[in-house]
Amino acid sequence: MRRRIRGWLESIGPELRQYIVANNREELPFNRSERTWVYASSKRENNYEGFGTDKDIYSPGHIFINPALFAYRLADDHPNKIDPYFLPCAKVMGQFNGRKRPYRPYSVANISAMSYGSLSANAVEALNKGARMAGCFHNTGEGGFASHHAHGADVVFHFGTGYFGVRTKEGKFSMDRLVDLVQANPQIRAIEIKLSQGAKPGKGGILPGKKITKEIAAIRGLEVGQDALSPNRHSAFSNVPELLEFIEAIAENTGLPVGFKSAVGQLGMWQELADRMLQSGIGPDFITIDGGEGGTGASPHSFADHVSLPFTFGFSDVYRLFLERGMTDRIVFIGSGKLGLPARALMAFALGCDLVNVAREPMMSIGCIQAQKCQTNHCPVGIATQNKWLMSGLDPTLKSFRFFNYLTTLRKEMLEITHACNYEHPCQITMHDMEMGMGDSRSTLTLEDNFGYKKQPVIFEGMQSLLDCQYLGGLGKAHKTKDMLSLAKA
């Protein structure tokens, strides 16, 4: 009896700590205050705090944003006067390398790689519909392109070592299948190659055969019930020169911008990559740096806790390598790893990011309660499961609006803080505009002093120039209509 009671108490321990024991700021991965902001934003409820912050602002690593004495003033005809959520990327993917179909993302915040199979059909559909309304792109994750990705949003097609959706029967990469996929789905605007992810870099992965339904098997190019294996390295290339050749071949055959995603650890190959790009004049159009705190992929404790650097350390190491070679203008830098809150997103921009990809925050916006059961197929809210009964509780239409609300609120608050610093666009925020608490006698250090480099200014000619760009994706110029949401739904 005692064993049963003990087992029962252990099983409900996370719930007790989350809802009763823990205070607003002590939980991980996301504390109650962070989750509350996402939930309130997704419902268009009051997301303000009263009576001051309950965060310990003297703790090491706390972010301080330095406002200007006078905030940025919007002219009456400024795009953000009409649409306070309009915030596109300041760079164009593929422009430097002369791709046939360059792409300027309509949103600086987008959906990170999460595959259909890991997420339910209803969850993917909700995110895609919400992404269409918000104008952001939806990264497919490495599970292939599904019909649930085809509800109108821009799509970044992502594949990993399993080449799901673009593989031969033997499991090798198929250029012909990739070309056919891109031609059949014009909403695919860019292609991302996964080298590794923050949750489990260098580990590979498996989606068990019991989760491989007939639909998922068809999408991934597998047999029903066959384990979906992702090896820990690619078979299409094995070193930096071959990676660059692979990227160029895909770009040439599809016409799309091509980039890759990776966690950061040893810097030797990153140095080789930057050197070879400088010498050859070729290379990826974008690079996604995934922090070790990333977490939509289930992983062993040892990998989740210790393998790869967290975002701020990893990104700064990589960005510095390209900065030293004068190459930052060639690449769209994307940050990923708990960047779905306004201050953290802006810190990423101050470090040198041009975009941020978010995953768990969108999951929370459509109902995730941080139960941390993603790896069990028993997600209680129907997001990270293929259980049809659990999925039935997730209404894709309702949740698409919840995600839309969250994403647009994120952009709006990013803009409001940017304007408080007397800038028009987050790309203008410098490393001197942010300081980090050191928790010792040094008090604070600017990001420049802390990370040892000065961010290269991004060419920016005003928000109107971004609106007028012929390569602008997402909603395009829809924001000129005040009823942006109705137009997005049409």
C-alpha positions in Angstrom: 0.0 0.0 0.0 2.8 2.4 0.9 4.5 1.7 -2.4 1.3 2.4 -4.3 0.8 5.7 -2.5 4.4 6.7 -3.1 4.1 5.8 -6.7 0.9 7.8 -7.0 2.5 10.8 -5.3 5.5 10.7 -7.6 3.2 10.5 -10.6 1.4 13.7 -9.7 4.5 15.4 -8.4 5.0 17.6 -11.5 1.4 18.8 -11.3 1.7 19.6 -7.6 4.9 21.6 -8.0 3.6 23.4 -11.1 0.3 24.5 -9.7 0.8 24.6 -5.9 4.4 24.6 -4.8 6.5 26.6 -7.3 6.5 30.4 -7.3 6.1 32.5 -10.4 9.7 32.5 -11.4 11.4 29.2 -10.4 10.2 26.6 -12.9 11.9 25.4 -16.0 11.8 25.2 -19.0 9.2 28.0 -18.7 8.2 29.6 -15.4 4.6 30.5 -14.5 5.1 34.2 -15.4 6.4 33.3 -18.9 3.6 30.8 -19.5 1.0 33.3 -18.2 2.2 35.9 -20.7 1.9 33.5 -23.6 -1.6 32.3 -22.5 -2.9 35.8 -21.9 -1.5 37.0 -25.2 -3.0 34.1 -27.2 -6.4 35.0 -25.8 -6.0 38.7 -26.3 -6.4 39.1 -22.5 -4.6 41.5 -20.3 -0.9 40.4 -20.2 0.3 43.2 -18.0 1.9 42.9 -14.5 0.7 45.1 -11.6 2.7 46.5 -8.6 6.0 46.0 -10.3 8.0 42.9 -11.3 8.5 39.9 -9.1 11.6 38.9 -10.9 15.0 39.3 -9.2 16.5 41.9 -11.5 19.8 41.7 -9.7 20.3 38.0 -10.6 23.2 37.1 -12.9 22.2 37.1 -16.6 19.2 39.4 -16.2 18.6 41.4 -19.4 18.5 45.2 -19.1 17.3 47.1 -22.2 18.4 50.7 -22.3 15.6 53.1 -23.5 16.3 56.4 -25.2 15.4 59.7 -23.6 13.0 60.2 -26.5 11.2 57.3 -28.2 10.9 56.8 -31.9 8.1 58.8 -33.5 5.9 57.2 -36.1 4.8 59.5 -39.0 1.1 59.5 -39.8 1.7 57.5 -42.9 4.1 55.0 -41.4 3.3 51.3 -42.1 3.1 50.6 -38.3 0.5 53.3 -37.9 -1.8 51.2 -40.1 -0.6 47.8 -38.8 1.2 47.8 -35.4 2.1 44.1 -36.1 4.0 44.6 -39.4 7.5 43.5 -38.8 9.4 41.8 -41.7 13.0 40.7 -41.9 15.5 43.4 -42.8 17.4 41.0 -45.1 16.4 39.0 -48.1 17.2 35.3 -48.1 19.1 34.3 -51.3 19.7 37.8 -52.6 23.5 37.7 -52.1 23.9 34.3 -53.8 21.6 35.3 -56.7 18.9 32.6 -56.1 16.1 32.5 -58.6 13.4 33.0 -56.0 14.7 35.2 -53.2 12.5 35.5 -50.1 12.0 38.3 -47.5 10.1 36.8 -44.6 7.1 38.9 -43.6 7.6 38.2 -39.9 10.8 38.4 -37.8 9.3 35.6 -35.6 8.4 32.3 -37.2 7.5 28.7 -36.3 10.6 26.6 -35.7 11.0 23.0 -37.0 8.4 20.6 -35.5 7.4 17.6 -37.6 4.0 16.1 -38.3 4.4 12.8 -36.4 6.0 14.5 -33.4 3.0 16.9 -33.4 -0.6 15.8 -34.1 -2.4 16.6 -37.3 -4.7 19.1 -35.5 -1.7 20.9 -34.0 0.1 21.3 -37.3 -3.1 22.5 -39.0 -3.7 25.0 -36.2 -0.2 26.4 -36.5 -0.3 26.6 -40.2 -3.6 28.4 -40.3 -2.5 30.8 -37.6 0.8 31.3 -39.5 -1.2 32.3 -42.6 -3.1 34.9 -40.7 0.0 36.2 -39.0 2.1 36.2 -42.1 4.9 34.1 -40.6 6.5 31.0 -42.1 6.0 27.5 -40.9 9.0 25.2 -40.7 7.9 21.6 -41.5 10.4 19.8 -39.2 12.1 16.7 -40.6 8.9 14.6 -41.0 8.2 15.7 -44.5 5.6 18.0 -46.1 2.0 17.0 -45.1 -1.4 18.3 -46.2 -1.6 19.9 -42.8 1.2 22.2 -43.9 -0.9 23.4 -46.9 -3.4 25.8 -45.4 -1.8 28.9 -46.9 1.2 29.9 -44.8 4.7 30.3 -46.2 6.6 27.1 -45.6 10.3 26.3 -45.0 10.8 22.7 -46.0 13.2 21.1 -43.5 14.8 17.7 -43.8 17.4 15.8 -41.7 19.4 12.7 -42.0 16.4 10.5 -42.6 15.5 12.6 -45.7 11.8 12.0 -45.0 9.6 13.0 -47.9 12.5 13.3 -50.3 14.1 9.9 -50.0 14.6 6.8 -52.1 13.4 3.4 -51.0 16.9 2.8 -49.7 16.7 5.9 -47.5 19.1 8.1 -49.6 18.4 11.7 -50.6 16.5 12.1 -53.8 17.0 15.4 -55.7 14.2 14.5 -58.1 11.7 14.1 -55.3 12.7 17.4 -53.7 12.3 19.2 -57.0 8.9 17.6 -57.6 7.8 18.6 -54.1 8.9 22.2 -54.6 7.2 22.5 -58.0 3.9 21.1 -56.6 3.9 23.3 -53.6 4.7 27.0 -54.4 4.2 28.0 -50.8 7.6 26.4 -50.0 9.8 29.4 -50.0 13.1 28.1 -48.6 14.8 24.8 -47.7 16.6 24.0 -44.5 19.0 21.1 -43.9 19.2 19.9 -40.4 22.7 19.1 -39.3 21.7 18.9 -35.6 19.3 20.3 -33.1 19.7 21.8 -29.7 17.7 19.1 -27.9 20.0 16.3 -28.9 22.9 17.3 -31.3 24.7 14.4 -32.9 22.3 11.8 -31.4 20.0 11.0 -34.3 16.5 9.9 -33.5 13.6 7.5 -33.9 9.8 7.8 -34.3 8.6 4.3 -33.2 6.8 2.2 -35.7 3.6 2.2 -33.6 3.3 5.9 -34.4 3.8 5.4 -38.2 0.2 5.6 -39.5 -0.7 5.1 -43.1 -0.6 8.8 -43.7 2.7 9.4 -41.9 4.2 6.5 -43.8 3.2 7.9 -47.1 4.5 11.4 -46.3 7.9 10.1 -45.0 8.4 7.4 -47.6 8.2 4.5 -45.2 6.2 1.3 -44.7 3.3 1.3 -42.2 4.7 0.3 -38.8 8.3 0.8 -39.9 10.5 2.7 -37.4 11.4 6.2 -38.7 15.2 6.3 -38.1 17.2 9.4 -38.3 21.0 8.5 -38.2 23.4 10.8 -36.3 24.9 12.1 -39.6 24.1 12.6 -43.3 24.8 10.2 -46.1 24.5 12.9 -48.8 27.7 14.7 -47.5 30.3 14.1 -44.9 32.4 17.3 -44.7 32.3 21.0 -45.2 33.2 21.1 -48.9 30.6 18.5 -49.7 28.0 20.4 -47.6 28.6 23.5 -49.7 28.3 21.6 -52.9 25.1 20.0 -51.6 23.6 23.4 -50.8 24.5 24.8 -54.2 23.0 21.8 -56.0 19.7 22.1 -54.2 19.6 25.9 -54.8 20.4 25.4 -58.5 17.7 22.7 -58.9 14.9 24.4 -56.9 15.7 28.1 -57.3 15.1 28.5 -53.6 17.2 29.9 -50.8 18.9 27.1 -48.9 20.3 27.1 -45.4 21.0 24.8 -42.5 20.2 24.4 -38.8 22.7 23.3 -36.2 23.6 23.4 -32.5 27.0 24.7 -31.6 29.9 23.0 -29.9 33.3 22.5 -31.4 34.2 25.5 -33.6 36.8 24.0 -35.9 34.3 23.1 -38.7 32.5 26.4 -38.3 35.9 28.1 -38.9 36.5 25.9 -42.0 33.0 26.7 -43.2 33.5 30.5 -43.0 37.0 30.2 -44.6 35.7 28.1 -47.5 32.7 30.4 -48.0 35.1 33.4 -48.2 37.4 31.7 -50.7 34.7 30.2 -52.9 32.0 32.9 -52.8 29.3 30.2 -52.3 27.5 29.1 -49.2 24.2 28.9 -47.3 21.6 31.7 -47.6 20.7 31.4 -44.0 22.0 29.7 -40.9 19.8 28.7 -37.9 21.6 28.4 -34.6 19.7 26.2 -32.2 20.5 26.7 -28.6 21.1 23.8 -26.2 18.1 24.8 -24.3 15.9 23.9 -27.2 13.4 21.2 -26.3 10.6 20.2 -28.7 12.6 17.0 -29.5 12.6 14.4 -26.7 16.2 13.5 -25.7 18.2 11.6 -23.1 18.9 13.7 -19.9 22.6 13.7 -20.6 22.1 15.3 -24.0 19.4 17.8 -22.9 21.5 18.9 -19.9 25.0 19.0 -21.2 25.5 18.6 -25.0 25.9 21.8 -27.0 26.0 25.4 -26.0 23.0 27.5 -25.0 21.8 30.0 -27.6 23.6 33.2 -26.4 27.0 31.5 -26.1 26.7 29.4 -29.2 25.3 32.1 -31.5 27.9 34.7 -30.4 30.7 32.2 -31.1 29.5 31.5 -34.6 28.5 35.1 -35.5 31.9 36.3 -34.4 33.6 34.0 -36.9 31.6 35.4 -39.9 32.0 39.0 -38.5 35.8 38.7 -38.4 35.7 37.7 -42.1 33.4 40.5 -43.1 30.6 38.1 -44.2 27.6 38.8 -42.0 25.8 40.6 -44.8 25.8 37.4 -46.9 23.7 35.4 -44.4 20.4 35.7 -42.7 21.0 34.6 -39.1 18.2 32.8 -37.4 18.2 32.2 -33.6 16.3 29.5 -31.9 16.0 28.4 -28.2 13.5 30.0 -25.8 13.4 33.2 -27.9 9.6 33.6 -28.0 9.3 36.3 -25.4 9.9 39.9 -26.5 13.0 40.8 -24.4 14.8 37.5 -25.2 13.9 37.9 -28.9 15.3 41.4 -29.0 18.5 40.3 -27.2 19.0 37.8 -30.1 18.7 40.7 -32.5 21.2 42.7 -30.5 23.6 39.8 -30.8 23.2 39.7 -34.6 20.1 37.7 -35.4 17.9 38.7 -38.3 15.0 36.3 -37.4 13.9 34.2 -34.4 12.2 30.8 -34.7 10.0 29.7 -31.9 8.5 26.3 -31.0 7.4 25.7 -27.4 5.8 29.2 -27.1 3.5 28.5 -30.1 2.8 25.1 -28.5 1.7 26.9 -25.4 -0.4 29.3 -27.3 -2.5 26.4 -28.7 -2.9 24.7 -25.3 0.4 23.2 -24.1 0.5 23.1 -20.3 4.2 22.0 -20.0 3.2 18.5 -18.9 6.5 17.3 -20.3 5.0 14.1 -21.7 6.0 14.8 -25.3 8.0 11.6 -25.5 5.1 9.3 -24.2 2.4 9.8 -26.9 0.1 10.8 -24.0 0.1 14.6 -24.4 -3.0 15.5 -22.4 -3.9 18.4 -24.7 -3.6 16.6 -28.0 -0.5 18.5 -29.3 2.4 16.0 -29.1 0.5 12.8 -29.7 -1.0 10.6 -32.5 -3.7 9.4 -30.1 -6.9 10.3 -31.9 -9.0 10.6 -28.7 -6.5 13.1 -27.2 -6.2 14.9 -30.6 -10.0 15.4 -30.7 -9.8 17.9 -27.9 -7.7 20.3 -30.0 -9.9 22.5 -32.3 -7.6 23.6 -35.2 -9.8 26.6 -36.0 -10.0 28.0 -32.5 -6.3 27.3 -31.8 -5.2 28.9 -35.1 -6.6 32.2 -33.7 -4.8 31.6 -30.4 -1.5 31.2 -32.2 -2.2 34.3 -34.4 -2.9 36.3 -31.3 0.3 35.2 -29.6 2.6 35.8 -32.6 1.2 39.2 -33.5 1.4 40.3 -29.8 5.1 39.1 -29.7 5.8 41.3 -32.8 3.9 44.2 -31.4 5.7 44.2 -28.1 9.1 43.8 -29.9 8.2 46.9 -31.9 7.1 48.8 -28.8 10.4 48.1 -27.0 12.3 49.0 -30.2 10.6 52.3 -30.5 11.4 53.0 -26.8 15.0 52.7 -27.8 14.4 55.2 -30.6 14.8 52.7 -33.4 12.4 51.8 -36.2 13.3 48.2 -36.6 14.8 45.6 -34.2 17.7 45.1 -36.6 19.0 48.6 -35.5 19.3 47.6 -31.9 23.0 47.5 -30.9 24.9 45.5 -28.3 25.3 48.7 -26.3 21.5 49.0 -26.0 21.5 45.9 -23.8 23.3 45.0 -20.6 23.4 41.8 -18.6 23.6 41.5 -14.9 26.8 40.0 -13.7 25.8 39.2 -10.2 29.1 40.6 -8.8 30.9 43.9 -8.2 30.9 44.7 -12.0 27.2 45.2 -11.7 26.3 45.0 -15.5 28.2 44.6 -18.8 26.9 45.6 -22.2 26.5 42.7 -24.6 29.5 44.0 -26.6 31.7 43.9 -23.5 30.4 40.6 -22.4 30.7 38.7 -25.7 33.7 40.5 -27.1 32.5 41.7 -30.5 30.6 44.6 -32.1 27.6 43.6 -34.2 27.8 44.6 -37.8 25.1 47.2 -38.7 22.4 45.8 -41.0 21.5 47.9 -44.1 18.0 49.3 -43.4 16.3 52.0 -45.4 13.0 52.2 -43.5 9.9 50.1 -42.9 8.3 51.4 -46.1 11.2 50.0 -48.2 10.5 46.5 -46.7 6.8 46.8 -47.5 7.6 47.8 -51.1 10.0 44.8 -51.5 9.0 42.6 -54.4 10.3 39.5 -52.5 8.1 40.1 -49.4 6.3 36.9 -48.4 3.5 36.2 -46.1 0.7 38.7 -46.2 2.6 40.9 -48.6 0.9 44.3 -48.6 -2.3 43.1 -46.9 -1.6 45.3 -43.9 -2.6 48.4 -46.0 -6.2 47.2 -45.2 -7.1 48.0 -41.6 -9.0 44.7 -41.4 -5.8 42.6 -41.8 -7.2 39.6 -40.1 -10.3 39.4 -42.4 -8.0 39.7 -45.5 -5.7 37.0 -44.1 -8.6 34.6 -43.7 -10.1 35.2 -47.1 
